[in-house]
Amino acid sequence: MKHTSLILICLFVSQCVVDKKDKGLKELFNKHFGSEVKLPAPENIIIIPTSISPDSVWKLYNNDFKVVVLIDGSCPNCILELERWNRFITKNIDYKISFLIFVHTYNPDLSLKIIEDKMNLNTPIFLDTKNTFQNLNNWPISPLFNTVLLDKRNRVELIGNPLDDEQLWELYEQRITKKKKIPKDISDRMN
């Protein structure tokens, strides 16, 4: 009987923790949905390939829609995720959108070596060695927030990584192609 009571108490406590975590995530989603994201000035980042001019970066920044991807450069597996993004971008190149991939790294030489040696990328990569994106936006540090869709004014339209979520990519497509309205409380999608 004692064991049964202990198990029930543990289940109750763990459910309370999960509910608080879900509520916190919903609050974060709702806080950032529709917020303006500031993009780092080209002179504050390292652009790969280096042949891309700052003017070209400003053109990418000014597209009607932008998919912003944040990658932790201190994580080699995260950097290797760039290969998946490259395939995804190549497959979805028809859309008039920019894919802005920011790799935050304090060791640009290592990140650059991994990117140049192991990848044949079709999109520019921005090395953010000063953590500029985070400093400008105070963005949540969570894999759930590492990918966002921005509109022309850099307002957050959608949050989430479409690489592993076909339904989420369908939402991205609907928003980009039909300018479909996204529900105000997008966090309901988490349920």
N, C-alpha and C positions, 0 to 999 in steps of 0.2 A: 504494500500500500504506500509506503514511504517513497519507493522508487516511482510509482505512478504519479504521485503528487509532485515529485521533483521534476519529472519529465513534463508535466502539464505547466508547471511554473516556467521552466526553460522555454517551452514553446510560446507561452504568452509573452515573456520578456523579449524573445527573438522577434516575434511578430511586431511588437512595439518599436523595436529598433529598425526593422524593415520599413514600417509605415512612416517613421520619422525620416528615414533616408529617402524614400520615394517622395515625401512631401517636400524635402529640401531640394531634390532634383527638379521637381515640378516648379518650385519657386525660382530656381536658377533659369530654367527654360523660359518661363514667363517673363523674367526680368530682362533676359537678353533678346527675346523675340521682338523684332521691331526696332531694336537699339541700333545706333549708328556705330560702325566699326571704322576705326582710323587705320589706314594702311601706311606702313613705313615709307618714307621718301626713298627713292632709289639710291641716293647717295649714302643712306644709312644701312644698306645691305650689300652683300656680295652677290652679283648676278652670275648664274651659270647657264649657258656659256657666256663668257665674258664679252663676246662679240655683240651681245644685245645692249643697245644704248638705253640710257635713262628715259629718253623720249619714247622708246618702244614700250617701256614698262608703264609710263603714264597712259599710253593708249590701252594697254591691258587693263589698267585700273579703271578706265572710263567706259568699259563695255556695259551693256544693259544689265548683264548678270555676270557674277563672279562666284566661282566655287573656291573658297579659301580653305586650304589644308594646312594644318599645323603639325609638324613632325619634330619629335625630340631627337636632336642630333647626337646626344650622348648614348643613344640606344641603337647599336648596329642593326638589330632586327627591324627597328622602326625605319631606319634609313632604307633598308632593303624593301620596305613597303612601297618605295617609290616605283619599283618595277611594276607592281600591281596597278598603281595609279597611271603609269605610262600606258599600259594595255587598256585600261578603262578609258583614258582620255582619247587614245587612238580610235577606239570603238565608237566613241560618242563625239567625234570631231565635227559632226554636221551642225551642231548648235553654235550659235553666235555668242559664245560665252568664253570667259577667261578662266583658266585654272591657275590659281596663284598658290604655289606650294612654298611655304616658309619652313625652313629647317633651322630650328633654334639650336645653336651650338656654341660652346666656348672653345672648341678645338676645330676651327675651320679647315685646317690642313688635313686632318683625319677624315672629316666629312667629305671634303673635296676629293680626296684620294678614293674613298669608297664609291662616291658618285661617278667619278670619271673612269675608274678602273672597271667597275662591274656593271655599268648601266649605259644603255644607249637611249637617252631620253628625248622625247619629241616636244617637250615643254620646258620653259625656263624654270629654274629652281632658284630660290632666294635664300641665301644663308644669312641668318639673323644673329650675328655674333654679339650684339649688344642687348639682346632681348627686347628690341624696340617694339615689336608687336604687343607683347605683354605689358610693357610700360605705358604704351598709348591707350590700351583698352582694359587693363585689369581683368583679363579674360579668365574664366574658370580653368583650372588645371585639372582636366579630366578627359579621358579618351572620348567621352560622349560629346564633348564640345570641340573636338579637333577638326571638324569639318562643318562649314556653314555655307549657305547660299546667300549671297548679297545681291541687292538690286542696284540700279543705276546710282542711287544716292548712298550706297554702302550700308543700307539698312538690312538687318538680318531677316531673311524670308523663311529659311528652314535651318534646322540644326540637326546634324547627324551624318554619319559616314555611309554613303550609298554603296560602298564596295561590297559589303556583305549583306545588304538589305535591298533586294530588288524592289520592294514596295516603296521604300524611301526614294530610290532613284526615279520611280514612276511619279512620285510627288514632285521631285525636282523637275522632271520633264514637263509635267503639267503646268507647273509654275512658269517655266521658261518659255514654253511654246504657246500656251494659251493665256498666259497671265491670269491663271485661275487664282481666285482668292483663297488664302490659307486661313483656317479658323484661328480666331484670336487666341484661344487657349490650345496651342499646338501640343502642350505637354500631355493632353489626353491621349495622344498617339502612343504614349509609353505604356498604356494599359493593355 
